[in-house]
Amino acid sequence: MNVSDVITKGGLPGLKEKRCTQKRNIVSFLYRQGDLSKPEMCRLTNMTAPTIGRMLEELMAEGWVIDLGCGTSGGGKRPHIFSLKRDAAFVLGVDVGREYLKVALFDLKHEVVGRIFVYPSKLEVAERDDVLNDIAGRVEDTLAFLGVERSRIRVAGVSLPGLIDREGNTYTYLTYENPGLKERLGQLLEMPVFIDNDSNAIAVAEHAFGVAKGINNVLCISINECVGLGMILDSRLYVGGNGMAGEFGHIRISGLDTPCQCGKVGCLETVASSRAIVKAAKERMVKMPDGESVTLEGVIRAARKDELSAIELLQQVGEKVGEGIASLLHLFNPDMVVLGGEIVKAGDLITVPVRQAMNKYALARIRGHCELRLSDLGGDAAILGTQLMAMGHLHQKTGMTFALYE
């Protein structure tokens, strides 16, 4: 009997693959849902109690899982609670922004190791090879500071602005072919790399850690240098046919005729991005507090100090964003819309005009079902989301795959 006969007839290779799949499922649920008992794992995985017991023994021997002892009783014998070992492996997160490059290391309990490291970004000021080398160098600096061995980092998640397809091919920044950006970064960082749009990373983070936690259908709008949208539909990240869904900043808004950097005219981004707001503030000669340079944060502070032109500018931005959101409400009927990014600091200065526009343009029955919230994750939403994207593809030497959001 040859090897192919063994595999096809369910011999050892097939058995090994099955056991890896079973362990993968256990680790996947422990990662997504936290500490679990054996009965809970049986219910989630549809495995029998003896099978769960054997798999847990192997995972504990391999250093992936720990026994936390007995939990609370529901009326009978108190069940043992199991958890992933926090430092069994680490996930590298890299958020490549237009102004800042963020690097962080995460353990298997979703916690940041040490702190999030923030560096100046070369994305728009250097050649693509120099940008990649800078990313690799900053990662090296971060790992050296944390004192974590590279061999313990199993995968890296990278978020990037612009158009990115399902395979991680980029079409706006750092565009490479044969090999593409994913392969090049993987070679530089010496680990598997998975890339996605920053708006998708933000949506995943909001759904897992933020105000949208546990919400089935949520649209996450980020307003920074550009305007992005990440969508969680039926509790799954929705990316569209080839991964490029969510270009909210490039929808047509009434009354706009300014050319956009995308080559079209009248895009929401021409009025609602931080760059557009700063440009408009300069044209209107908005008086900055303490004579500082014009920034979105400065415009918000000026509005807080009753600078009328700053208040009017934010109101006009909110009206256009709200008009765009009204269209999204009619298309997706979400449970929640989350506003994130730098604009969050404006608080009610932006949410009031957004709500007014939603009231004006959206049907009441649809609008009334949707809650509008400001993100509480701050500027770290994208870097927090990278770990979840990466864990969706985490591999170890035995071939174990931990699939999240699939």
C-alpha positions in Angstrom: 0.0 0.0 0.0 1.5 3.4 -1.0 1.2 6.7 0.7 -1.7 7.9 -1.4 -3.7 4.8 -0.5 -3.1 5.6 3.2 -4.3 9.2 2.8 -7.4 8.3 0.8 -8.4 5.4 3.0 -8.2 7.5 6.2 -4.8 6.4 7.5 -2.4 8.3 9.8 -1.9 11.3 7.6 -5.7 11.8 7.3 -6.1 11.3 11.1 -3.4 13.8 11.8 -5.1 16.4 9.6 -8.4 15.8 11.4 -6.8 16.2 14.8 -5.2 19.4 13.7 -8.5 20.7 12.5 -10.1 19.8 15.8 -7.4 21.6 17.7 -7.7 24.6 15.3 -11.4 24.9 16.1 -10.8 24.8 19.9 -8.1 27.5 19.7 -10.2 29.6 17.4 -13.1 29.7 19.8 -10.8 30.3 22.8 -9.3 33.2 20.9 -12.6 34.7 19.8 -14.7 34.1 22.9 -12.2 33.9 25.7 -12.1 31.4 28.5 -14.4 28.3 28.0 -15.4 25.2 29.8 -15.5 21.7 28.2 -19.3 21.7 27.9 -19.2 25.1 26.1 -16.5 23.8 23.7 -18.6 20.7 23.0 -21.5 23.0 22.1 -19.5 25.3 20.0 -17.5 22.7 18.1 -20.0 19.8 17.9 -17.3 17.5 19.3 -17.9 14.9 22.0 -16.6 15.4 25.6 -13.9 12.7 25.2 -12.6 14.2 22.0 -12.5 17.7 23.6 -10.6 16.2 26.5 -8.0 14.6 24.3 -7.5 17.7 22.2 -7.2 19.9 25.3 -4.5 17.5 26.8 -2.5 17.8 23.6 -2.9 21.5 23.4 -1.8 21.9 27.0 1.2 19.6 26.3 2.1 21.7 23.3 1.9 24.9 25.4 -1.2 26.5 23.7 -3.8 26.1 26.4 -3.8 26.3 30.3 -6.3 24.9 32.8 -7.7 27.8 35.0 -9.3 25.4 37.5 -13.0 25.2 38.4 -15.4 27.9 37.4 -18.8 28.8 38.9 -21.5 26.1 39.0 -24.8 26.2 37.2 -26.3 23.8 39.6 -24.1 20.7 39.2 -20.4 19.9 39.3 -18.3 23.0 38.7 -16.7 22.7 35.3 -13.0 23.4 34.6 -12.3 26.5 32.6 -9.6 26.6 29.9 -7.8 29.5 28.4 -5.2 30.2 25.7 -1.7 30.7 27.1 -1.2 34.4 26.8 2.4 34.1 25.5 2.1 30.9 23.5 2.6 33.0 20.4 2.5 36.6 19.3 0.9 38.6 16.5 2.6 41.5 14.9 0.5 44.5 13.9 1.5 47.2 11.5 -0.6 50.2 10.6 0.9 52.1 7.7 -0.8 55.5 7.6 -0.1 58.6 5.6 1.4 60.5 8.5 2.2 57.8 11.1 3.5 54.3 11.1 2.3 52.2 14.1 3.8 49.0 15.2 2.5 46.7 18.0 2.9 43.2 19.3 -0.2 41.4 20.6 -0.5 38.3 22.8 -3.2 35.6 22.4 -5.5 37.5 24.8 -5.6 40.5 22.5 -3.4 42.6 24.8 -0.7 44.9 23.5 2.8 43.8 24.7 4.4 46.9 26.2 2.9 49.7 24.2 2.0 50.8 20.6 5.0 52.3 18.9 4.4 55.4 16.7 6.9 56.5 14.1 6.8 59.0 11.3 5.4 57.5 8.1 7.3 57.7 4.8 4.3 56.5 2.8 3.9 59.7 0.8 7.4 61.1 1.0 9.7 58.3 -0.1 10.1 55.7 -2.9 8.3 52.4 -2.3 11.4 50.4 -1.6 12.5 52.9 1.0 9.1 52.8 2.6 9.3 49.0 2.9 12.8 49.1 4.3 11.7 51.7 6.8 8.8 49.5 7.9 11.1 46.5 8.4 13.6 48.7 10.3 10.9 50.0 12.6 9.6 46.5 13.3 13.2 45.4 14.1 13.5 48.4 16.5 10.2 47.5 18.2 11.1 43.9 18.7 14.5 44.8 20.0 13.0 47.2 22.5 10.4 44.5 23.7 13.0 41.8 23.8 10.7 39.2 22.0 12.3 36.5 19.8 11.2 36.7 16.2 10.5 32.9 16.2 7.6 33.5 18.7 5.8 35.8 16.3 3.7 33.6 14.0 2.1 36.1 11.7 1.8 39.8 10.9 -1.3 41.8 10.0 -0.7 45.0 8.0 -3.3 47.8 7.4 -2.8 50.2 4.6 -5.0 53.0 3.0 -6.2 52.8 -0.5 -7.5 50.0 -2.8 -6.5 46.5 -1.7 -8.0 43.3 -3.1 -8.8 40.0 -1.4 -5.3 38.6 -2.1 -3.5 41.6 -0.5 -2.6 43.2 -3.9 -2.4 47.0 -3.5 -3.5 49.5 -6.2 -3.0 52.9 -4.5 0.2 52.7 -2.4 3.2 50.4 -2.5 2.1 48.7 -5.7 4.3 45.8 -6.7 3.8 42.9 -9.1 5.5 39.4 -9.1 6.0 39.3 -6.2 3.4 41.6 -4.7 3.6 43.6 -1.5 2.5 40.8 0.7 5.3 38.5 -0.4 7.9 41.3 -0.3 6.9 42.3 3.2 6.9 38.7 4.3 10.4 38.2 3.0 11.6 41.4 4.8 9.8 40.5 8.1 10.6 36.8 7.9 7.0 35.7 8.7 3.7 35.3 6.9 2.1 38.7 6.2 -1.6 39.5 5.5 -2.7 42.9 4.3 -6.0 44.7 4.3 -7.5 48.1 3.9 -7.3 50.2 7.1 -11.1 50.8 7.1 -11.6 47.1 7.3 -9.2 46.8 10.1 -11.0 49.5 12.0 -14.4 47.8 11.4 -13.1 44.5 12.8 -11.7 46.3 15.9 -14.9 48.2 16.5 -16.9 45.0 16.3 -14.5 43.1 18.7 -13.4 45.8 21.1 -15.4 49.0 20.6 -18.9 50.5 20.8 -20.1 48.1 18.1 -19.1 45.0 20.1 -21.8 42.3 19.6 -23.7 44.4 17.0 -24.7 42.3 14.0 -24.8 45.0 11.3 -22.6 48.0 11.7 -21.1 50.5 9.4 -17.8 52.1 10.6 -16.9 55.4 8.9 -13.4 56.7 9.5 -12.6 60.4 8.8 -8.9 61.1 8.8 -6.7 62.2 5.9 -9.3 60.4 3.7 -12.8 59.0 4.3 -13.2 55.2 4.6 -15.9 52.7 5.4 -15.7 49.2 6.9 -18.8 47.0 7.0 -19.8 44.3 9.4 -22.9 42.6 8.0 -24.4 39.6 9.8 -21.4 39.8 12.2 -19.0 39.2 9.3 -16.6 41.6 7.6 -17.9 42.4 4.2 -15.3 43.3 1.6 -17.2 42.8 -1.7 -16.5 40.8 -4.8 -12.7 41.5 -5.1 -12.2 43.1 -1.6 -12.6 46.7 -2.5 -16.1 47.5 -1.0 -16.4 50.5 1.2 -15.0 53.4 -0.8 -17.5 55.8 1.0 -15.2 58.8 0.4 -15.8 58.5 -3.4 -19.5 58.5 -3.5 -21.1 61.4 -5.3 -22.7 64.1 -3.0 -25.1 66.7 -4.2 -23.8 70.2 -4.7 -20.2 69.2 -4.9 -18.1 69.9 -8.0 -14.5 69.9 -6.7 -12.1 67.5 -8.5 -11.0 64.6 -6.3 -7.6 63.1 -6.2 -9.2 59.9 -7.5 -9.9 61.6 -10.8 -13.6 62.0 -10.4 -15.6 65.1 -9.4 -17.9 65.7 -6.4 -16.7 63.0 -4.1 -17.5 63.2 -0.4 -13.8 63.2 0.4 -13.4 66.6 -1.2 -15.2 68.2 1.7 -15.1 65.7 4.6 -11.5 64.5 4.8 -9.1 66.2 7.2 -7.2 67.4 4.3 -10.3 69.0 2.8 -11.2 70.5 6.1 -7.8 72.0 6.6 -7.8 73.4 3.0 -11.3 75.0 3.6 -10.2 76.4 6.9 -7.2 78.1 5.3 -9.4 79.5 2.5 -11.9 80.8 5.1 -9.0 82.1 7.3 -10.3 80.3 10.3 -8.6 81.8 13.4 -6.6 79.0 15.1 -6.3 79.1 18.9 -2.9 80.4 20.1 -1.9 81.1 16.5 -1.0 77.5 15.8 -0.8 76.0 12.3 -4.1 74.9 10.7 -5.0 71.3 11.4 -8.3 69.4 11.9 -7.6 69.3 15.6 -7.0 73.1 15.6 -10.3 73.7 13.7 -12.1 71.6 16.3 -10.5 73.6 19.2 -11.3 76.8 17.5 -15.0 75.8 17.2 -15.0 74.9 20.9 -13.9 78.5 21.5 -16.8 79.8 19.6 -14.9 80.6 16.4 -18.0 81.0 14.1 -16.2 80.1 10.8 -14.9 76.9 12.4 -18.4 76.0 13.7 -19.9 76.6 10.3 -17.2 74.6 8.5 -17.8 71.5 10.8 -21.5 71.9 10.4 -21.2 71.8 6.6 -18.9 68.8 6.8 -21.5 67.0 9.1 -24.3 67.8 6.7 -22.5 66.2 3.7 -21.4 63.1 5.8 -25.0 62.7 7.0 -26.3 62.9 3.5 -23.9 60.1 2.5 -24.9 58.0 5.6 -28.6 58.4 4.6 -27.8 56.5 1.4 -26.0 53.8 3.3 -29.0 53.4 5.6 -31.3 52.8 2.7 -28.9 50.3 1.2 -27.8 48.3 4.3 -30.4 49.0 7.0 -27.6 48.8 9.7 -28.1 48.5 13.4 -25.4 51.0 14.1 -23.2 53.6 12.4 -19.9 54.4 14.1 -18.0 57.5 13.3 -14.3 57.2 14.0 -11.0 58.9 13.2 -9.8 62.4 14.0 -13.3 63.8 13.6 -14.4 62.1 16.8 -12.8 64.9 18.8 -15.4 67.3 17.5 -18.1 65.4 19.4 -21.6 67.0 19.1 -20.1 69.6 16.8 -20.1 66.9 14.1 -22.8 64.5 15.3 -25.6 67.1 15.5 -25.3 68.1 11.8 -24.9 64.5 10.8 -28.1 63.5 12.6 -29.9 66.5 11.1 -28.9 65.4 7.6 -29.9 61.8 8.4 -33.3 63.1 9.5 -33.6 65.0 6.3 -32.6 62.4 3.8 -33.3 59.0 5.4 -36.7 57.2 5.8 -37.9 57.4 9.4 -38.5 53.7 9.9 -35.0 52.8 8.7 -33.3 55.8 10.4 -35.1 55.0 13.7 -33.6 51.5 13.8 -30.0 52.8 13.5 -28.0 54.1 16.4 -25.2 56.7 15.6 -22.2 56.4 17.9 -18.7 57.9 18.2 -15.8 55.5 18.3 -14.1 55.2 21.7 -11.0 53.4 20.3 -9.3 56.7 19.3 -6.6 56.6 16.7 -5.6 53.0 17.5 -8.5 51.3 16.0 -6.7 50.2 12.8 -3.6 48.8 14.7 -6.0 46.9 17.0 -7.8 45.4 14.0 -4.6 44.1 12.4 -4.2 41.4 15.0 -7.7 40.0 14.3 -7.0 40.0 10.5 -3.7 38.3 11.1 -5.2 35.7 13.4 -7.6 34.8 10.7 -4.6 33.3 8.9 -2.3 32.2 11.8 -0.3 29.1 11.0 2.2 27.1 13.0 4.7 24.6 11.9 2.3 21.7 12.4 0.0 23.3 9.8 -2.6 24.4 12.3 -4.8 27.2 11.0 -6.9 29.5 13.2 -9.7 30.9 11.1 -11.5 34.0 12.3 -14.1 36.0 10.4 -14.4 33.4 7.7 
